Amino acid sequence: MSPQSKMTKRLSEFEIDQIVTAQAEDDTAWETPVRVQHTAPASLALPAELAARAAFLAQLHRTPNVEDWLRRVIQERVELEEAAFIGIKRSLAARAA
Protein backbone atom coordinates (compact mmCIF):
# COMPACT_ATOMS: atom_id res chain seq x y z
CA MET A 1 0.00 0.00 0.00
CA SER A 2 1.42 3.40 -0.94
CA PRO A 3 1.86 6.13 1.70
CA GLN A 4 -0.88 8.16 -0.03
CA SER A 5 -3.45 5.37 0.15
CA LYS A 6 -2.58 4.78 3.82
CA MET A 7 -3.55 8.37 4.57
CA THR A 8 -6.85 8.31 2.70
CA LYS A 9 -8.10 4.89 3.85
CA ARG A 10 -10.79 5.20 6.48
CA LEU A 11 -10.13 2.91 9.41
CA SER A 12 -12.87 1.42 11.52
CA GLU A 13 -12.83 1.97 15.25
CA PHE A 14 -11.84 -1.69 15.69
CA GLU A 15 -8.89 -1.27 13.29
CA ILE A 16 -7.75 1.85 15.12
CA ASP A 17 -7.96 -0.01 18.44
CA GLN A 18 -5.84 -2.84 17.02
CA ILE A 19 -3.16 -0.42 15.78
CA VAL A 20 -3.04 1.47 19.06
CA THR A 21 -2.86 -1.76 21.07
CA ALA A 22 -0.06 -3.10 18.87
CA GLN A 23 1.94 0.13 19.20
CA ALA A 24 1.24 0.76 22.89
CA GLU A 25 4.64 -0.46 24.10
CA ASP A 26 6.60 0.93 21.11
CA ASP A 27 7.81 4.40 22.14
CA THR A 28 9.02 5.14 18.59
CA ALA A 29 5.42 4.87 17.31
CA TRP A 30 4.30 7.84 19.39
CA GLU A 31 4.88 11.55 19.08
CA THR A 32 6.38 13.50 21.95
CA PRO A 33 3.87 14.10 24.76
CA VAL A 34 1.96 17.36 24.74
CA ARG A 35 2.21 19.31 27.98
CA VAL A 36 -0.75 21.48 28.92
CA GLN A 37 -0.52 24.15 31.56
CA HIS A 38 -3.58 25.05 33.54
CA THR A 39 -4.48 28.69 33.36
CA ALA A 40 -6.04 30.73 36.09
CA PRO A 41 -9.82 30.37 36.31
CA ALA A 42 -11.66 32.87 34.16
CA SER A 43 -14.03 35.33 35.70
CA LEU A 44 -17.35 36.15 34.17
CA ALA A 45 -19.36 39.30 34.74
CA LEU A 46 -23.12 38.85 34.86
CA PRO A 47 -25.76 41.54 34.97
CA ALA A 48 -27.24 41.84 38.47
CA GLU A 49 -30.67 40.58 37.39
CA LEU A 50 -29.21 37.47 35.74
CA ALA A 51 -26.98 36.79 38.77
CA ALA A 52 -30.01 37.03 41.07
CA ARG A 53 -31.99 34.62 38.89
CA ALA A 54 -29.05 32.20 38.85
CA ALA A 55 -28.72 32.43 42.64
CA PHE A 56 -32.43 31.66 43.02
CA LEU A 57 -32.17 28.60 40.75
CA ALA A 58 -29.04 27.41 42.56
CA GLN A 59 -31.04 27.49 45.81
CA LEU A 60 -33.90 25.54 44.20
CA HIS A 61 -31.38 22.88 43.15
CA ARG A 62 -29.93 22.88 46.66
CA THR A 63 -26.47 23.72 45.36
CA PRO A 64 -24.11 25.01 48.06
CA ASN A 65 -23.27 28.13 46.07
CA VAL A 66 -24.20 29.78 42.80
CA GLU A 67 -20.68 29.30 41.36
CA ASP A 68 -20.98 25.49 41.59
CA TRP A 69 -24.44 25.57 40.02
CA LEU A 70 -23.29 27.84 37.18
CA ARG A 71 -20.24 25.64 36.56
CA ARG A 72 -22.48 22.56 36.29
CA VAL A 73 -25.00 24.30 34.03
CA ILE A 74 -22.26 25.63 31.73
CA GLN A 75 -20.57 22.23 31.58
CA GLU A 76 -23.85 20.51 30.71
CA ARG A 77 -24.59 23.09 28.02
CA VAL A 78 -21.12 22.81 26.49
CA GLU A 79 -21.47 19.01 26.37
CA LEU A 80 -24.87 19.34 24.67
CA GLU A 81 -23.50 21.81 22.13
CA GLU A 82 -20.49 19.58 21.40
CA ALA A 83 -22.74 16.54 20.93
CA ALA A 84 -24.99 18.52 18.57
CA PHE A 85 -21.97 19.76 16.63
CA ILE A 86 -20.58 16.22 16.26
CA GLY A 87 -23.99 14.95 15.17
CA ILE A 88 -24.35 17.64 12.51
CA LYS A 89 -20.79 17.07 11.35
CA ARG A 90 -21.45 13.33 10.98
CA SER A 91 -24.70 13.87 9.11
CA LEU A 92 -23.02 16.29 6.71
CA ALA A 93 -20.16 13.84 6.16
CA ALA A 94 -22.67 11.03 5.51
CA ARG A 95 -24.48 13.16 2.93
CA ALA A 96 -21.21 14.03 1.23
CA ALA A 97 -20.13 10.37 1.05
N, C-alpha and C positions, 0 to 999 in steps of 0.2 A: 504494500500500500504506500503510495507517495505521501510526502509530508503534507501536501495540499489536501488530499482526500481525508487524511487523519483529522484535519482541522474542521472540515465541513461535515463530517459524519456525525449524526446526532446519536448520542449514547443514551441508552435507557438508564433508569435509576439503578437497576440491578447491575448493569455493566460498570457504571461509575463506582458503585460499592465494591465490586470485585477489584477494580484497578486500585482504589484507595487502600483496600485491605492488603493487596499484594505489595504495595509500596510503603506500607506503614512503617516498617523497620529500616527502610533504605533512605538514609539521610540525604543522599545525592538526588533523590527524586523530588525533594521539596525545596521551595524557595526559602530565603531567609525569613525568619519570623518578623511579623509586623508588630511594633511596639506602639501602644496607644496610651497617651497620657490623659488622665482625667482632668477636666477643666473645672473651674469653680462653678458651683450651681448658678444658673441664670436667675435673675429676678424678673418679675413680670408685674407691670403696673396695671391695675384694674380700676375702672371707674367705681366710685363709692357705692352706687346702686347695685352694680353687678357683684361686688365683693360682699355686700349685705345679703343678696340673694343666695350666693354660694355658701355663706356662713349658715344661713337658715337651712339649706339643703344638707349641709354637712351634719348639722344637729339632727335632722330627720333620719339620717343614715347612721346615727350614733357613732360618728367618726370623732376621734379625740380632738382633732383640730382641722381647720379648714384647709390647711396646706396639704395634709395627707389625703383629704377627700379630693381636692383639685388634682393632685398628682395621679390618683387612681383614675379619675375621670379622663384626664388628658391621655394617660397611657392606654385606656380602653379605646378612646377615640382614634388615637394614632394606629392602634392595631386594626381597628375596623377599616380605616382609610387604606392601610397597607394591603389588607386582604382584598378590598375592592379594587385597588390598583392592579394587583397581581391577577385577579380574575378578569379584568378588562384586557390586560396585556395578553393573557392566554387566549381569550376569545378572539382578539384581533390577529394573533399569530395563527390560530386555527383557521380563520377565514382566509388568511393570506396563503396558507399551505395548500 
